[in-house]
Amino acid sequence: MQKRLSKLLLFSFYLPMLTNVQINKEIELRVKELWSQYPFSIGIPVIDLQHICLIFSIIKLQQSIQNKLPPPNLQKDIFYIIDFLIQHFKTEEKLLSLIHFPQFDSHTKKHIKYIEQLRILHGNDIEAANVYKAADEILNVLQNWLFEHLRKDDQKYGSYLLELGEISTDYNKQLLEEVNIHNNHILLYQNITKDFSTFEINIEQKTILSIKEIWENKNLATDIPVIDMQHLWLIKIFVELDISAKKSGIIKRNEIFLNTLLASYEYVSQHFKTEELIMRNFKFPQYNNHVIKHRKFGEFLRLRNEENKSNDSMATYNLLQDLRNWIYSHIAVEDRELKIFLKDKIKDVNLFVKHINSKGELDFNSNQVKLYRQIVTPKTNQDSI
């Protein structure tokens, strides 16, 4: 089993060195593959979300070991995953208590065993020379948890829930009262499960007000709902980076930078595909020039990532300026040309959007739709989303 697991989780060994962002996207793809291949889902969204995040962290740890990450960085990865696992066991045990699971005692004893093993291996006195050996041993324990405990033991209480015939959403709500969930974890869960209804991305009111101010002051609406919705999501990315960069320390700023870069790459893959499908279908005269500009967006993301990898302290601020320039020039000016070209064809555009959406060629979620409806004055054309 361990040999099979190693082959399944090992993906980057055979690939050229990737950027941090590309690595995270590759890990996400591996999580998605594992989640669909094995019976990991319990049916309680909070628990499934935690399991998905732990699988992601296990693969990331393996990646860190293979790339010989500096000992302090490796220690940080190990500490994070152990801490997250402890929090997960508390959540899971709360659920088992709520449903009066008959095997509660034997199940929790296994939790204690895993934590004791990890704590012994991850002593604070691990020397730099031994950190890789300890990390390998920790990875083995985590792999055992993944394929023995999650895949087998956890399925027992999942089956027990089904036998009870009780509504899992009630238990999910009770667990949510005691668990803090990061927006990044929600996004990962949504990308893996395609469940956009259980959790909502929390956007602070001051962020929404800033988005609305930019949107209205720069008159950014194209009147094409799907494009406006995606543009608003990029403005959200920009505003959150702007707010965070001003008040965060260096370590936190680096985390924010990478999260922004990931979100920006998501934007590239989703929005440019949508916009180019529309432009091509309606024979937009500036299509080729517009596509070239889209490619330049990806180029500056790669450049900023390289700056960050080389510890350039200006990487975050350069990315912030790039996003600002894109919003105030490309969206405000160049996308306006598309608005003018399609102004008499909006109904046809909306019908086309519905068509490609029915074919699964669009990729957006309820969080983006919600933000759009918070910012844009309600119109009948919102129904096209």
N, C-alpha and C positions, 0 to 999 in steps of 0.2 A: 504493500500500500504506500509506504513512504517513497519508494522509487517511482511509483506512478505519480504521486503528488508532486515530486520534484520536477518531473518532466512537464507536468501541467502548469505549475507555477512559474517555471523557468522560461522567460520569454525574451528578456533583454540580453542574455548572454550571446545570442546569435545575431543581435542587431548592432549597428554602429552606435556610438555614444549619442544619446539623445539630449535635448534640452530638458530642463526641469518640467516644463509644461508638457512637452511631448511624452515624457516618462509617465506623468500623471494620467494622461489620456490613454496611454498603452495599459497602465495598471487598471484603469476603469474598464477597458475592454476585456481584460482578463477576469475581472470581478464579474462582469456581465456573463461571460462564458461559463464560469464556475456556477453562478447562481442559476443559470438555465439548465446546466448539465446535471446538477445534484439536487436532492430534495432538502434544501436548506430553509426554505420559507416555512414559518410557523403560522402565519396568518394574522399575527398581531403586529400592526405597522411599526410601533415603537421598537419592538424586539427585532423585527426584520431590519429596520434601519440600523440598529446597533450591530447586528451581525454583518451587514454589508460593510459598514465602516471598519469593523475588525478584519474582515477578509482583505479589504483594501490595505490596511496597515500591515498585515502579514506579508503581502506581496511587496509592499514598499520596503519593509525590513529586509526581505531577501535581496531586493535590488540594491539596497544600501550596503549589504555585506559583499555582494558581488563586485560593486564599484569601489570597494575599499574606502568607504567614507571615513573621514578623520574620526578618531575615537570619540571626541566630544559630541560630534553630530550623531554618531551611531548610538551613543549613550542616550541622547535626547529621544531618538526614535524608539528605543527600548523602553525608556521611562514612560513615554506617551502611551504605548500600547498596553503596558501593564496597568497603568492607571485607568485607562479606558475599559480594560477587561474587568477590573474590580468594580467600576461603576455599573458595567453591564450586568455582572452577577447580582448586584444589589437590586437592580430593576427586575431581573428575571425572578429572583427569589420573592420579590413583592408580588409578582403575578402568580407564582405557584402558591403563595399564601392565600391570595384572593380566591383562587379556584379550588382551594383545599386539595391540592394534588396529592394522591396517596403515597407517591414515592418522594415526597418533599425532602425527607431526611437524607436518603441515599443520594439524591441529586445534589443537594447542597454540600455534602461531604466531598463530592467530586470537584466542586468549585474550590473548596478549601485546599484540596490536594494540588490543583493546578497553580493556585496563587502561591502556595508554599514552595513548589518547585521553582517557580519564576523568581521568587524573592531570594532563594538560596543562590541561584545562578547569577542574579543581578545584585550582588552585594556592592555597597558603595566603595569598597576597597579594590575593585577590579582595576588592575594595572593596564596601561595602554597596550602593552604587548599581548595581554590575554583577552582583550575586549572582543576580538574577532572569534576566538574559540568560544567564549561565553555566548556571543550573539548567535552562533551556529546552534548551540545547545538550546538556547531560548527559542529559536526558530523551530526546532524539533518538537518542543513542548507545545508551541502554538499550532503547529501542523497537526499534532495529535488531537488537540482540542477541536480543530476545524473538522477533521474527518471522522473522529470517534465520538466526540461529545455533541457537537452541533448537528452532525448528520444522523446520529443514532439516538443519543439520550434526549436531546431537545425535541426530537420528533415524537417522543412518547407523550409529552405533555401537550404537544400540538394535536395528537390523535385524541387525547383525553378531552380537550376542548371541543372537538368535533362531536364526541360522544355525548357531551353535556348538552349540545345543541343550543348553547347560549350565544348571545350576540357579542362578538369579539370587540366591536367598537366601544362598548361600555367599559370593558377592561382597558382598552387603549386610552380612553379619556382619563381614567383613574391614574394610569401610569404617567400620563403627560403632566399631571399636577405636581409630580415629584422629579421630573427629568427636564434638564435644560438641553435643548437641541440646537446646535449651531446651524446657521443657514447653509453652510457648505455641505453638511451632512444631509440636509434635506435635498439639496440639489443632486448629490450622489445617489441617494435613495430614489429620487424621481427618475434620474437617467437610467437606473438599472431596472426598476420595476414598472416604469411608465404610469405610476399611481400619482396623479397630481391633485387629488381631491382630499387626501388625509391631512397633509401638512401644508401650511402656507408660509411663504417667505415673508418674514417680518421686515417691513420697510419703515424706518422712523419717519415721523410726521415732518420733521425739518428737512429730511431728504426729499420727500414728496413735494414740499413747498419749493425747494430749490429746483427740482426738475420742472415743475410747472412754470416757474419764473423764466427759465431758459427757453422752454417750449414756446411760451407766449411772446416773450420779448423779441426772440429771433424769428418768430412766425415760421416755425419749422414744419407745420402740417402739410402733407402732400394730398390729404383727403382720400388716400388709399389706406384703409384701416390696417391691413396686415403690415404694410411698410411703416406706417406711423407707430404701430405697436412695437416693432423691432427697433426703430430709432429711439423710442422712449427708453427701451431697456439699455441701450448703449449710454444714454444720458444718465441713467441710474448708476451704471458702472463708473462713469466719470465722476459724478457727484460724490459717491461713496468713497472713491479713492481720494478726492480732494479733501473731504472732511477728515478722513482717517490719517492722511499724510501729515496734516497740520498738528495732530495731537498725539501721535504715536512715537515710541522710541524706535531705535534702529532694528531690533529683533522683530518687533511687531510690524514695523514698516515693511520688512522683507516678506513677511507672511502675507500682508495686504497686497504687496506688489505681485506676488505669485498668484494669489487669488484673482486679482484683476486681470492678469495676463491670461489665466485660464478662461475667465468669463469673456474676455475679448476674442479669444480663439473660437469659443462657442458662437459668438456673434458673427464672426467671419463665416463659419460653416453654415449657419442658419440664414442670416439676412442676405448675404451676397447671392446665395443660391436662389432665394425667393425673388429678389429684385431682378436678377438676370433672367430668370424664367419669364417674368412679366415683360421685361424690355424686349426679349427675343420674340415672344409671341406676338407683341403688338408692333414689332419692327421699329423700335426706337432708333432714330438716325444716329445718335451719339453712342450707340451700344458699345462699339469697340473701345472708344476712348474711356468710357465709363468703367469697363472691365479692367482696363490698365490701371485706373485709379484704385480699384478694389484690390488689385494685386499689391499695390504700394502700401496699403494698410497692413497686409501681412508682413511686408518687408520691415516696416518700422517696429512691429511687435518682436520680430526676430532680433533686430538690432538692440532693442531695450533689454531683451533677455540676455544677450551676450554681455551687455554692460553690467547687468546685475550679477551674472556669474563671475565677472572679473572684479566684483566688489566695488563697482563705481557707485559712489554715494548719490550721484545725480540721476541714477536710473529711474527711480520712482517719479521724480519731478519731470524728467524728460518724457516719460510715458504719459504723465498728466497733461503736458503741453501738447503732445501728439494727439491725444483724444480731444482736447479742446479745439485744436486746429481743424480736426476732422469734422467735428460737430458744426463749427462756425463757418467752415468753408465748403466742405463736400456736401453735407446734409442741407445747410442753409442756402447754398448757391447752386451747386451742380445737380442736386436732386430736385431742385425747383424746376429745372428744365424738363425733367420727367413729368412733374406735376402739370406743367403747362401743356405738354404734349398729350397727356391723357385726360385733360380736364373734361372733355366731351365724351369720354369713353368709360367713366367711372363704373357705371352699371355693368358694362361688359368685362371690365377688370375684376369686379367683385364676383361675377359668375365664373370667370376663369380661375380665380383664387379658390372658390368652392370646389371646382372641378379637380384641381391639382391636390387640394387637401383631401378629397375623397379617395384619391389614388395613393395617399400616404407620402406625397412629395413635399409636404410642408412640415416643419419641425418647430413648434412653439408650444408653450404650456400655459396653464391657467394663471400662473403668477404674472406672466406678461400681459395676459388679457385683463387681469384685475388692475394692474398699474395703468394700462391704457384707459380703462373706464374711470379711474380716479382722476386722470389728468384731462382727458378730452371731454368737452361738453357733449352730453348724450345726443346722438343723432341716429336716424334710422339705419344709416349704413354700418353701424356697429354690429348689426345682426350678421354681417358678412364674415365676421371672425368666428 
